[in-house]
Amino acid sequence: MGDIDVEELDFPSAAETDQRALFDLQVAWWSSAMPPRELPEFSGWVRRRLTLDAGWGLPRFAVARENGRIIGYADGYLPTTANTHLVTGTVVVDPRWQRQGIGTTLLRYALRLANRDTAEASWVPRGSEGERWATNRGFTVVTALTVQELVLTDSLPEVGEVPPGYRLAQWTGRAPEALLDAYVDALNATNDQPMGDSTIELVEYTREQVRQEEDDLSTAGVDVWVVLAMHGDEAAGVTVVYRTLSRPSVAHQRNTSVVPAHRGKGLGRLIKAQMLRQLTGIEIIETETNSTNEHMRRINHSLGYTDRLTTVSLSARVADLKL
């Protein structure tokens, strides 16, 4: 490999040149793996990585340097409450330095730092060199996601009629106190979503966790839109959209769920269609749906979403990896 040094990098105190090197490597990977409509902006990307991710903490980095210059990295999240068996992350190496064992060296070093039983990686394009590299080292594919996008136009899909007995509430940013309990219940309805063979355990939201997440997102400069379907005083369904500072014209569709007792009434499509009318300054919405979730994929297609690519998540017991 030549004169390559691998070390842990403390991102918050890192020099801007090192932060920018990580940013450039990640953008290059994004651009080749799943070309984005809008590339991220550096300062917003940094701000997001300096903000705690609820339940997951801050990302940690191991870097490979050649004569001081970063040519590859492994990043990872170490959950702090639930999922403490797990590290999730990615390994990225400058294409000019690939096939020299640097990625494997980074992975070995990062896993030793993490000291967790299980490692998982997501957003790996299906059939890519990254998937082959991971499976050759002992990872197995545990689930697949279909990445979809909607280019917003002046002609938005019809919302349709709200079923009798239901009403829609909507807000940006912080949930109104009077709706917080219903919001928590609706978010927890996502916990029966298909996860394949992933070892990630979905955690029940609480009022306190929602408020903490809202504060963290506000600190990171993330805009949040919410549409909540109510049946009387009870939650029936919810959909949530984020926009980060790093890509201000692109929104990311997050949670969409319908409480089991209220399924089969078209609420999922209704709240997602209503959401499209709330967004401001957004040109594109991106989302990912479990590839086995035909129902949600059909809803998205009915709203005008198109499939872009399929990504896979991979998992392995660290002790079983070939490193």
C-alpha positions, 0 to 999 in steps of 0.5 A: 500500500505504500506509506498509508497511515490510519487513525481516528479523526475527531470531526468536531475539532478537525481542521477544515481541510480534513472536514472538506476532504471527507466531504469531497470523498462522500460527494464523489461516492454519492455522485457515482453510486446514486447521482443526486439531483443537487449536490450537498453544500459544504457548510450545511453538511458539516453542521448536520454532522456536528448535531446529535442524531437522536439515539445514535449520537455523533458520527465517528471517523477513521481516516486513511492518509497518504502523506497527510492527505485523507484518501479514505474513511470509515464512518460509523454511528454507535447507538447510545440507548437501544441497539447498543450491540450495533455499529452502522456506517460506511467505508469510502476510498478515493477511486485512485487508491482502491483495490490496495487493501485500504478499505479493508484496513479502515474497516478493521481499524474502525470495528476495533474502535467501535467494539460492537458485536454487529456491523451494518451498512446501508445505501449500498447500490444493489449489484455495485462494486461496494456490495461485492466488496462487502459480501466478499468480507462476510457481510450478507444482504438483509434488506433492499430499499427502492429509492424513489423521487418526485419532481414537483411541478405546478400540477400536483396530484389531487388530495381527495376527500377526507373520510368522514370522522377524520381531519388533518392537522399540519405544522412546520418545526415543533409539534403543537403541545395539544397534538404531541401525544397523538403525534407520538402514537402515529410515529410509533405506528411505523414500528411494524414496517418491514425490516428484513433480517436487519438487527436494528431494533425500532424504538418506541418514541416518547414525548421527551424523545420527540422534543429532543429530536425536534431540538436537535433538528432545529440546531442542525438547521433542518426544516420539518413538515408534518401532516397528521391525520386525526380521528376524534382525539386519536392519531390515525396517521402521519407523514414527515418531510425533512429539508437540510441546509446542505441541499435546500431544494431537495426534501427527504420523505421520512416517516409515513405510517397509518395506525393499524385500526385506521388502515384501508381508508386511503389515509396514507395517500391522502396525507402524502398528497396533502403534504405536497401542498405544504412544502415551500422552496422544494423542487424534488422529494426523495424517499426510500421504501422497502422493496417488499412494501408493494403497497407504499410503492404503489401509493408513491407511484400514484403521486408521481414518484418514479423509481431511481435505483435499489440499494441494499443493507448488509449485516454481519457479526464482527467475529465472522468477518474476513479481515 
